[in-house]
Amino acid sequence: MKKLDLYISKKFISTFFVALLLIIGIVIIFDVSEKIDDFVQHEVPLKSVILDYYVNFVPYFINMFSPLFVFITVIFFTSRMASNSEFIAMLSGGISYARLLVPYVGCAILIACLSLGLNLYVIPNSNVKRTAFEEKNIRTGRDKTRMRNVHYQIAPGEFVYVESFSKWNNTAYKFSLESVEGGKLRSKLEADSAVWDSTKECWRLRNWFIRDYSTGLQDRITSGERKDTVIALTVTDFYRNDKTVQTLPIGQLNQLIATQNMRGDANVMFAEIEKHNRYALPFSAIILTIMGVCLSSRKKRGGIGWNLGLGIALAFSYILFMRFSQMFVYTGSMPPMLALWTPNILYAIITVFLYFKAQK
């Protein structure tokens, strides 16, 4: 079987990369036509468009849809092998159906491991330039100027509340910092505004006062016009969103999740979705590969057209289901891990059914 393993593996890998080149070319053409007005309006140099955006956009897009590319690849070349009666010859030679899947699964594992490594370490770094380019030169339709009613637990027993935060001048309005010990309020710092000082990396409070409740039944009040304070909260915490987490390697992403969970930050769902998505997507390549072989290994009278159409429909349904499952996280109906892995579990069950049906 070594020659057959090599034969199938060569077909798998070569068809996969040819499909990548074709699809990426089509995607870039459509993306340029969609964003050309933004590039012209912001007078973006061609060199910046290529090096800062598309050089970083292509790996991101390839990795995001790699399971789709793998599935279409398997459907395409396996259907051609079946139409040429190659599977009939292999099975008639005494090779079991399970043994035929070995080179397929081996190639799928190789692609999954490559995708996982890119997801965890490489692509987050390239996303830094890509997202920065998009924020600067592409209209997103989002309001990036102001946040309201921000509540954070920045440390055990320390709580920050900001009525509004302006990103134009990095200023938090109606700022308060409460210190709680043993379930009792010990002190409360309030200020009309807190401006981030990037040189000292601290918050500059204006018109502030502190109530200290630690001295018996009486509270002590201290006030002033200006005061610099350093807390476990920086201006970058107000700029985190669903795209920010795409720029973090796995170590920093785990640290962010722990910090946001401690603070009670509702935006932690973006980081948790990103984390589980990085693991679930590469694993799906293995499931979709086996499913593709089971669907297309039989010789059919209609040729490869039916198999290819069915494969594309199933692949897009998987991507759609993966995106739709994230809505359950946003609404709080399901935990992120369960929601992101549900498509893999469901399609794995379908694959097992197709596998036993294909053997017959």
N, C-alpha and C positions, 0 to 999 in steps of 0.2 A: 504493500500500500504506500510505500514511500514515494513512488513516482506519481501515484494518483493524488497523494497529499500535496505534493509540490505543484501538480497541474491545477488543482482546485485553488490552492493558495495564490498562485500567480494570477489566475483569472479574477479572484476576489480583489486582490490589492490593486491590480492594474485598472480594472473597471471602476473601482472606488475612486481612484485619483482622477481618472478621466471624467467621471461624473462630477467630481468636485470642481474641476476647471470649467466645465461647461456651465454648471449652475451658478458658480461665483461670477462668471462673466455676465450672465443674464441679470443677476442681482445687482451688480455694479451699474449696469446700464440703466436699470429702473431707478436705482437710488440716486444716480446723478441727475436723471430727468426730474425727480421729485424735489431735489434740494438745490438745483441750479439757480433758482431765484434767490435763495438765501446766500449762496456763494457770491453772486453778482452784487447783491445789495450791500453785503459787508466787505466787498472788495477783497476777498480772500485770495492770496497768491496761489497759483497752481501747485507750486512746490509744497505749500502748507496743506493743501487739500489732499495731495497724494501721501506725503510722509506723516503728517499729524493725524489724518483721519482714516484714509482707506488702508494704509499699511497696518493700522491697529483695528480697523473695522472688520477686515477679512478674517483674521483668526478668531475674533469674537463670534462672527456669524457662522463660520465653519463649525466651531465647537458647539454652538447652540443647537445646530440642526444636524450634527453628525449622525445621530441615530436614524434620522430620515434618509440621509445619503446612504448609510449602510443598508437600510432596508430596501431601497430602490435598487441598489447595486446587486444585492442578493437575488431579488426577484428577476432582474434583467438577465444576468448571465446564467442563472440556474434554469430559467425557462428556455433559454437557447440550448443548454445542454440536454434538457428533457426533450425538446423538439427534435434534436439530433439522435435520440434514443440512447444517449450515453448512460443515463441512469439505468435503463433496462439492461444494458450490457454489464454494468457494475454489479447490480443485484443478481443477475443470472450467473455471474462468476462466483457467487457465494459470499459476497461482502454484505454484511448486515447494514440495515438502515442507520442504526446508531453509530456504526463505524464510519459511515459516510459523512456524518455530521462533525467528526473530529477536526478536519481542517477548517471547516466553517467556524466552529466555536473557537479554535485557536486564533484565527485571524480577528474574530470579534473581540476576544480578550485583549489582543495586542492593541487594537484601535481603542478599546475602552480604557486601557491603562494609559495610553498616550493622551486621550481626552481628559482623564482624571488628573494627570500631572499638569496639563495645560490649565485646567480649571482651578487647581489649588495654588499654583505658583506663578505661571507665566502670564496668562491672560489678565489677571488683576493689575499687573504693572502696565500692560498695554492699554487697559481701560482708563488709566489715569489721563493719558493724552487724548484718548477718544472722547471721554465725557467732558474734558475741559474744552475741547474744540466745539462740541455740540452746545455747551452752555454759552459759549461766546458768539458762535456764528450761525446757529440753527435755531429757529423759533420752535419752542416746545409748547407754547400755550399755557404755561403754568405761571402762577403768581409767586415770584420768588422774593418779593419785597418785604413781607411782613408775616410774622407768626404770632398767634394769640393764645393766651391761657396755657402757658408751659409749666408743667409740674415735674420736678426731678427730685429724687433722693440721691444726693451726690456722695453720701457716705452714711454708714449706720447712725441713725439719729439726727442727720442733717438734711433738711428739706429746703429746696429753692422753689419760689413761685415768681413767675414773670407774667405780667398782664399782657404785654406785647413786646415783640422784638423786631427792630427794623434792620434789615440787611443793607440798607443804603449807608447807614452810619455806624453799624455794629453797636447799637444801643438798646439795652433792655429797660423798658419803662415799668414803673410800679414794681420795683424789685424788692423781694423779701427773702430772708434767710432765717429759718427756725432751727433751733437746737433742742432736741427732745432727749430726755434721759429718764429711764424707768417709767415711761408712759406719761411723764409730766414735761410741760414746756419750761425750759430753763432760760432761754434767751431768744429774742427776736430782733433781727436787724432789718430795718426798712429804709428804702431810699426812693426818691422820685425817679431817678434814672441811674443806670450803671453802664458806663462806656468802656468798651474793651480797649486797653492800651497795649498795642502790639509790641512796643519796645520793651516795656517792663513785664509783659505777659501777665497782666492783672486787670481787675475791674476797678474803675475809678467811679466811686459813688458820689452823688450830688444830693444835697439836702437830706442827710441821713440822720437816723436816731436808733439807738439800741435800748431795748427794755430788758433788764436783767432781773429774773425772778428767783435767783438762787439765794438771796439773803432774806430768809424767813418769809413773813407774810407781805412784806413791802417790796415793791419793785423799784429798781434804780434806773434812771433814764439818762443816757448820754447822747449828745447830738453834735452836729457840725455841718459845715457846708461841703467839704470835700474830704474823701478818704479813699486810700488805695487798699484793696483787699485781694488776697489770693485764696481761691477755693478750688475744689476738684471739679471745676466746670470751666471750659474754655469756649471761645467763640465758634470753634469748629463743631461743637456739639449742636449748634443751632442750624448748621448747614448740612447735616446728615439727612439723606433721603434714600429712595430706592436705588438711585444710581451710585450713591457714595459707596454702598456695600460692595458693588461690583469691582471697586478698585482696591479692595483689601485682600492680601494673602490670607490663607486659612488661619494662621496663628493670630493675626490681628483681628480677623473676623470673629474668632472664638472669644477673644478678649473683649471685643465690643459687645457681643451678646451677653457675656457675664456682667459687664458694666451696666448695660441698659436694663437687664433684669433686676439688678440691684436698685436702680433708680426708679423702676416702675414705668419706664419709657414705652409708650405704645408703639413707637417706631421699631421696636425690637423685632416685630414680625417681618420687616424687610430683610434684616440680617439673617433670621432663621430660615426664611424662604430661600435666600441665596445660598446658604450653607447646604441645606438638604438637596437643593437643585443641582449643586456641583457634584454630589455623589450619585443622585438618582439618574441623571441623564446618561453618563457613561455606562452604567449598569444596564440601561435599557437597550444598548446596542447588542448585547448578547441575546436578550429575549427576542428582539425583532429579527435578528439573524436566523435563529431557529424557526421562528414563525414564517419567515420568508422562504426558507427551504421547504418546509412542510406544505406551503401553498403552491409552490411552483415546480416541484420535482416530478410531477406527473405530466406525461405527454397528453396534450389536449388538441382537439380538432381545430379549435379557433386560433392556435398559435400562441405567441407570447403577449399579444395585445390585451387579452382578458386578464392574464396574471399581472401584467404591468399596471393596468388600470385599478385592479383590486388592491395591489400593493400600495400604490400611491394614496388611494382612499384610506386604507388602514393606517398608513404612516401619518397622514395629516390628521386623522381622527385621534391618534395618540398625542400628537403635539397639541391639538385643541383641548383634549382632556387634561393634559398636563397644565395648560394655562388656566383652564376652567377650575381645576382643583385648588388653585391659589385663592380663588374667591372665597372658599370656605375658611381660609386663614384670615382674610381681611374682615369677614363677618364674625369671626370668633367661633364658628361652628365646629371646627376641627383643629387639632394641634398641627403645627407645620410639618412635623415628621410624617405623621399619618397621611396628611393631605398630599404631600409631594411623592410619597411612595405608593399611594393607592393605584395610580395608573400602571406602575410596574407590576403590582400584585395582580391586578385584573388581567392584564395582557399576558402575564405568566400562566395564569389559569387557562386562558384561551389557547396559548401555545401548547400546553400539555395535551389538551383535547385534540388539537390539530396534529400533534406528533403521533398519537396512537391511531388516529384516523388515516394518516399518511402511510403508516406501516402496512395497513391492510390493502 
